[in-house]
Each structure stands twice: as structure tokens, then as C-alpha cells.
């Protein structure tokens, strides 16, 4: 199977080829086609199996189909750690380099001013850790009312790190009608409860 067969567009295929991607991994082959049609996706895969591409490529393709001005946050990716947030943002930048979309990453442990400045300039895709997201939202710097696609990455690690209540608070800030993608290495009962509420 090839990435072309999954239905990805030319600018994304070129970017993936530049990254050395040849064939989709099992999670990519299973998750990308339904994600491209706007369906919700629940993916269970270990770290290192290419899950970032499995949600990033469909987000980039779906958002690039219609541009919105001024730029508003149309996709939100929630992840448990700063390292992972930076890595996802780097991947989005690489896969979307041929597209007119902007992405930003926000996380705690650093000053918020540069992050706020970036948000004020307008962002299509935001990758965030829960604490900083709720913090900036509480200060009025974030408008999540236009989110069309929500990704919860490493859901089981969110649970292990005690972020599940923050995750529920973030979900309450999002529009009722949206595409949701959940990725987790394991699916404990608490995660399945969260999935069921969505």
C-alpha cells in the first residue's frame, strides 16, 4: 500500500516523500482514510508507530481544503508533555510545508509572552499541553469556538499523569460538533469512559 492510495493530496505526498516516508505503517493505513472523510477515529498504537502522521496528514489536508481569514484555531492537538508537543509541531511543520497553514505549540514551564504573541498573529493548528492551554484560555488569549478537529494524543499517559480532569475541562471549551481523534497505547476503562462521553 502507498500513501497515494490513502487519498492524501499532492502537497502532503511531496512533503512525506521529502521526509523519507515510503509506505504507511498499520496505524496510518487504518486511521488516515476515515480521518480524511471527517469520521471520528480511536487509534490504539504504541509510541513510535507513526501515529503523529496518522492524525497530522488528515488535519492538514482537511484544513487546506478551505482557508479561513482571519486565522482561527481550527484544529487542537492535546498532548501530555512539552517534548511531545514540540515533536508534533515539528512534524506538522514538515508535513504541511507546501500548504498555506500555520501551526503553533504552547506548553508550560516557559514564559507565555512569545506563545501569546504567536496566538495573536493567528494560528490554524494548535498543539498544546493541558495546563498551559487552560491557563491561556482562562486569561482570554484563546478562542476554541472554531475548532473543527480535536486530537487527544497519548490518552493513557494523560491519565497516568493525572491530566484527565484537565482534559475534560478542555473538551467543555470545544464546539459540540467536531471531528475527534483519540490515540492511546492502551485503552484502560477510564479512557473508554472518556471516549463514550465524546
GIPESUL-V889923 format. One record per backbone hydrogen bond with DSSP energy under -1.0 kcal/mol. NH is the residue of the N-H (numbers start at 0). CO is the residue of the C=O. E is the energy in kcal/mol with one decimal. If there is no record, write none. Layout:
NH_CO_E / NH_CO_E
//
This chain:
6_3_-1.7 / 7_2_-1.1 / 12_8_-2.5 / 13_9_-2.6 / 14_10_-1.6 / 15_11_-2.7 / 16_12_-2.3 / 17_13_-2.2 / 18_14_-1.3 / 19_16_-1.5 / 20_15_-2.5 / 28_24_-2.8 / 29_25_-2.0 / 30_26_-2.6 / 31_27_-2.3 / 34_30_-2.0 / 35_31_-2.5 / 37_34_-1.4 / 38_33_-2.2 / 40_179_-2.1 / 42_181_-3.5 / 44_183_-1.6 / 48_45_-1.1 / 53_49_-1.3 / 54_50_-1.4 / 55_51_-3.2 / 56_52_-1.8 / 58_54_-1.8 / 59_55_-2.7 / 60_56_-2.4 / 61_57_-2.8 / 62_58_-2.6 / 63_59_-1.8 / 73_123_-2.5 / 74_123_-1.7 / 75_148_-2.5 / 76_125_-2.9 / 77_150_-3.2 / 78_127_-2.4 / 84_80_-2.3 / 85_81_-2.5 / 86_82_-2.2 / 87_83_-2.7 / 88_84_-2.3 / 89_85_-2.6 / 90_86_-2.3 / 91_87_-2.8 / 92_88_-2.2 / 93_89_-2.2 / 94_90_-3.2 / 95_91_-2.2 / 98_95_-2.2 / 103_124_-2.2 / 105_126_-2.4 / 115_111_-2.7 / 116_112_-2.6 / 117_113_-1.9 / 118_114_-2.1 / 119_115_-2.4 / 120_116_-1.3 / 123_101_-1.4 / 124_101_-2.0 / 125_74_-2.8 / 126_103_-2.5 / 127_76_-2.8 / 128_105_-1.4 / 132_128_-2.0 / 133_129_-2.5 / 134_130_-2.2 / 135_131_-2.8 / 136_132_-2.1 / 137_133_-2.4 / 138_134_-1.3 / 139_136_-1.4 / 140_135_-2.6 / 146_143_-1.3 / 147_73_-3.0 / 148_73_-1.8 / 149_178_-3.1 / 150_75_-3.1 / 151_180_-2.8 / 152_77_-2.8 / 154_182_-2.5 / 157_153_-1.9 / 158_154_-1.8 / 159_155_-2.4 / 160_156_-2.3 / 161_158_-1.5 / 162_157_-3.1 / 166_162_-2.7 / 167_163_-2.1 / 168_164_-2.0 / 169_165_-2.6 / 170_166_-2.5 / 171_167_-1.6 / 172_169_-1.4 / 173_170_-1.3 / 178_147_-3.2 / 180_149_-2.9 / 181_40_-2.9 / 182_151_-2.8 / 183_42_-2.2 / 191_187_-2.0 / 192_188_-2.3 / 193_189_-1.8 / 194_190_-2.6 / 195_191_-2.4 / 196_192_-1.8
//
